Amino acid sequence: MKLAFILDQLDSIRTYKDSSFAMMREAAARGHRLFAMQQGDLAWKDGMTVGFARALVLTGEEGDGHRWYRAEEPQEMPLQEFDAVLMRKDPPFDMEYVYSTYLLELAENQGAHVINSPRAIRDHNEKLAIAKFPQFTAPTLVTRQEHLLRDFLAEHGDIVLKPLDGMGGASVFRVHSADHNISVIIETLTHYGTRTIMAQRHIPEIAQGDKRILLIDGEPVPYSLARIPKAGESRGNLTAGGTGVAQPLSARDQEIAAALGPSLRAQGLMLVGLDVIGDYLTEINVTSPTCMQEIADQTGFNAAAMMIDAIEKTGKN
């Protein structure tokens, strides 16, 4: 198979933890051909979406930097010539990202197999998508209105505020009812009432970790990665200093995965990262879910192989 990965710059990839690299390594071991592109390599030309793709060979060197790969000069290729195109560009989910999904959707209409579905990526804001499954969420408010946020804080006493377009725990605030900084926090996050944000009741079980559950073609990986906050921190994100601990899925984790998996799969979301704190669904990650390597290192379960299995079953050829 010919597999194209749309990524950040190759030299920025940290191979020891990157899930895209894990998938590429697994695919290469099976004899599949790899190609790499960045968002800027996509174009609409002569009535079709093309990519200026570089054939990629893994060198076996898995340190940071350029040594882990060898890339050929870019060649213009219609995206439908690939058996699968994996959209693995990290957020921010800005307008350039949206434009990329438009181009990829046009490619889909011409027969390209794009993972995840570009329309589904657009339709699933990673914070707001949980509203489709309210039976699994903690009390949540989405608004830009200060008085609603203050009422929510008064009701629950201990809440988390976060932007709808953030990643890695950026700009996430935990606020108590006695916090003297509530006004400036709300002003900062909402840009004085011009940007919509999310408020959630604080979930004390964050102390046991923010669990990442991977769904692959609708089925859960049997282990989550619980990202446990460092001392004095309320965010479990690894980029915020959290420690990842792999653990078997709980009964509640399995219930959430079983409920969401078929629906997300039906919409073209082959790889999804559910975030669960305690018994509550907090995010649905669809852009570039990660944690494959941490789970493999700690449990031996090869989620990358599960992903390539799914691609082989659904690929064009």
C-alpha positions in Angstrom: 0.0 0.0 0.0 1.0 3.6 -0.5 0.4 5.6 2.7 0.7 9.4 2.8 1.0 11.2 6.2 0.2 14.9 6.5 2.4 16.0 9.4 4.3 18.8 11.0 7.9 19.3 9.9 9.7 15.9 10.0 12.6 17.3 12.0 10.2 18.4 14.8 8.9 14.8 15.4 10.1 13.2 18.6 10.2 9.6 17.5 10.4 8.1 21.0 6.8 9.3 21.8 5.2 10.2 18.5 2.2 8.1 17.4 2.5 9.0 13.7 6.1 7.7 13.8 4.8 4.5 15.5 2.3 4.0 12.7 4.9 4.7 10.0 7.3 2.2 11.6 4.7 -0.5 11.7 3.6 0.2 8.1 7.2 0.1 6.9 7.8 -3.2 8.7 4.9 -4.6 6.7 6.4 -3.4 3.4 4.1 -0.5 2.8 5.5 2.6 1.0 5.5 5.9 3.0 5.1 9.4 1.8 5.1 12.7 3.9 3.5 16.1 3.3 2.8 19.2 5.2 -0.4 21.3 5.0 1.3 23.7 2.5 2.0 20.8 0.2 -1.7 20.5 -0.6 -3.1 22.3 -3.7 -6.2 22.4 -5.9 -4.8 22.2 -9.4 -6.3 21.3 -12.8 -9.6 20.2 -11.2 -8.2 18.0 -8.5 -6.5 18.0 -5.1 -2.8 17.2 -5.4 0.0 16.8 -2.9 3.7 17.5 -3.3 4.7 14.3 -1.5 8.1 13.1 -0.5 8.8 9.4 -0.5 10.0 8.5 2.9 12.4 5.8 4.0 13.0 5.1 7.7 16.6 4.7 8.6 16.3 2.9 11.9 17.7 5.8 13.8 15.0 6.8 16.3 16.6 9.9 17.9 15.3 13.4 17.4 16.4 15.2 14.3 16.7 14.2 10.6 18.5 10.9 11.1 15.4 8.8 11.5 14.3 9.3 7.9 15.5 9.8 4.4 13.2 11.8 2.1 13.2 12.1 -1.6 12.4 15.3 -3.6 8.7 16.1 -3.6 6.6 14.9 -6.4 3.2 16.1 -7.4 0.6 13.4 -6.9 -3.2 13.3 -7.0 -4.3 12.2 -3.5 -6.5 9.4 -4.9 -3.3 7.7 -6.0 -2.6 6.8 -2.4 -4.3 3.9 -0.6 -4.8 6.1 2.4 -4.0 9.7 3.4 -3.6 10.2 7.1 -4.3 13.7 8.3 -1.9 14.0 11.3 -1.2 17.7 11.5 -1.2 18.9 15.1 -3.5 21.8 16.1 -3.9 24.7 16.3 -7.2 24.2 14.5 -6.9 27.5 12.7 -8.3 28.7 9.3 -5.3 27.1 7.5 -6.3 23.8 9.1 -9.9 24.3 7.9 -8.7 25.1 4.4 -6.8 21.8 4.4 -9.9 19.9 5.3 -11.7 21.5 2.4 -9.0 20.4 0.0 -9.0 16.9 1.6 -12.8 16.7 1.3 -12.5 17.6 -2.4 -10.0 14.8 -2.7 -12.4 12.4 -1.0 -15.0 13.2 -3.6 -12.5 12.1 -6.3 -11.9 8.8 -4.6 -9.2 9.5 -2.0 -9.3 7.6 1.3 -8.7 10.2 4.0 -8.2 9.4 7.7 -9.8 10.9 9.6 -12.7 12.2 7.5 -12.1 15.9 6.9 -15.8 16.8 7.3 -15.9 14.8 10.6 -12.8 16.6 11.8 -14.5 20.0 11.2 -17.7 18.8 12.8 -16.1 17.6 16.0 -14.6 20.4 18.0 -12.5 18.5 20.5 -14.0 20.3 23.5 -17.6 20.9 22.3 -18.2 17.4 20.8 -18.9 16.0 24.2 -22.2 17.8 24.1 -23.4 15.1 21.8 -23.0 12.6 24.6 -24.4 14.5 27.7 -25.1 11.2 29.6 -21.3 10.8 30.1 -20.3 14.4 30.9 -19.9 16.3 34.1 -21.9 19.6 34.5 -20.7 21.7 31.6 -21.4 25.2 30.3 -20.4 26.8 26.9 -20.8 30.5 26.7 -19.1 33.9 26.3 -21.3 35.6 28.8 -19.7 36.5 32.1 -22.8 36.4 34.2 -23.5 32.8 33.1 -20.0 31.8 34.0 -20.3 33.5 37.4 -23.6 31.7 38.0 -22.0 28.4 37.1 -19.1 29.0 39.5 -21.6 30.0 42.3 -23.5 26.8 41.7 -20.5 24.4 41.7 -17.9 26.3 43.7 -14.9 24.7 42.0 -14.7 24.7 38.2 -12.4 24.5 35.2 -12.4 27.1 32.4 -10.8 26.5 29.0 -10.8 27.8 25.5 -12.5 25.7 22.8 -9.4 25.8 20.5 -6.7 24.9 23.0 -4.5 21.8 23.2 -2.0 20.3 25.6 -3.7 22.0 28.6 -2.9 25.5 27.3 -4.9 28.3 29.0 -6.8 25.9 31.2 -7.7 27.5 34.6 -9.1 26.0 37.7 -11.2 28.6 39.6 -12.7 28.5 43.1 -15.6 30.5 44.3 -13.3 32.6 46.5 -10.7 33.3 43.7 -9.9 37.0 43.6 -8.8 36.6 39.9 -12.1 35.4 38.5 -12.8 38.6 36.6 -9.4 38.8 34.9 -9.5 35.1 34.0 -12.9 35.4 32.4 -11.9 38.6 30.6 -8.7 37.0 29.4 -10.3 33.7 28.1 -13.4 35.3 26.6 -11.5 38.4 25.2 -13.9 40.6 27.0 -17.0 38.6 25.9 -16.0 38.1 22.3 -14.9 34.4 22.4 -16.9 31.4 23.6 -15.3 29.2 26.2 -16.2 26.0 28.2 -16.7 25.7 31.9 -16.8 22.3 33.6 -17.3 21.3 37.2 -14.0 20.3 38.6 -13.6 16.5 38.8 -11.5 15.5 41.9 -10.5 12.2 40.2 -8.1 14.2 38.1 -5.6 13.3 40.9 -5.8 9.7 39.6 -5.2 10.9 36.0 -6.8 12.3 32.9 -7.2 9.0 30.9 -6.7 8.9 27.2 -8.7 6.1 25.6 -7.9 5.3 22.0 -10.6 4.2 19.6 -9.4 2.5 16.4 -12.1 1.9 13.8 -14.7 2.0 16.6 -13.0 -0.4 18.9 -11.1 0.6 22.1 -7.4 -0.1 22.8 -7.6 -2.3 26.0 -5.4 0.1 27.9 -5.7 3.8 28.6 -2.9 6.2 29.4 -3.7 8.0 32.7 -1.9 11.3 32.6 -1.4 12.1 36.3 -0.8 15.8 37.2 2.5 16.8 38.8 2.4 18.1 42.4 0.5 21.4 42.7 -1.0 21.1 39.2 -4.6 20.4 38.2 -3.8 19.5 34.5 -2.7 16.0 33.6 -1.4 16.8 30.1 2.0 15.4 29.4 3.1 18.8 28.0 2.1 20.3 31.3 4.4 18.0 33.2 2.0 15.1 33.8 3.2 11.5 34.1 1.6 8.8 31.9 0.6 5.6 33.5 -1.0 2.9 31.3 -3.8 0.9 32.9 -6.6 -1.4 31.8 -9.9 0.2 30.9 -12.4 0.3 33.7 -16.0 -0.8 33.4 -17.0 2.8 32.9 -14.3 3.4 30.3 -15.6 0.4 28.4 -19.1 1.7 28.6 -18.2 5.1 27.2 -16.1 3.5 24.5 -18.8 1.1 23.5 -21.4 3.9 23.3 -19.2 6.3 21.2 -17.2 3.9 19.1 -19.9 2.9 16.5 -21.1 6.5 16.1 -17.7 8.0 15.6 -16.7 5.2 13.2 -19.8 5.7 11.1 -18.8 9.3 10.6 -15.4 8.4 9.3 -13.3 8.9 12.5 -11.0 5.9 12.4 -8.6 7.1 15.1 -10.1 9.0 18.1 -8.7 9.8 21.6 -11.3 10.0 24.3 -10.4 11.9 27.4 -12.0 10.6 30.6 -11.5 11.8 34.2 -13.0 9.6 36.8 -16.3 8.5 35.2 -16.7 11.5 33.0 -16.0 12.2 29.3 -14.2 15.5 29.0 -12.9 15.7 25.4 -13.1 13.8 22.0 -9.8 14.2 20.2 -10.0 13.7 16.4 -7.1 15.7 14.9 -3.9 13.8 15.9 -4.6 11.5 18.9 -1.5 10.2 20.5 -0.2 8.0 23.4 0.4 4.9 21.3 4.0 4.6 22.2 3.6 5.1 25.9 0.9 2.4 26.0 3.2 0.0 24.0 6.2 0.7 26.2 4.4 0.0 29.4 2.0 -2.8 28.4 3.4 -4.3 25.2 0.1 -3.7 23.4 0.8 -2.4 19.9 -1.9 0.1 19.1 0.0 1.2 16.0 -0.4 -2.4 14.6 -4.1 -2.3 15.4 -4.3 1.0 13.4 -2.4 -0.4 10.4 -4.6 -3.5 10.5 -7.7 -1.2 10.3 -6.1 0.7 7.3 -5.3 -2.5 5.5 -9.0 -3.6 5.9 -10.4 -0.3 4.7 -7.8 0.9 2.2 -8.7 1.4 -1.4 -6.8 -1.5 -2.7 
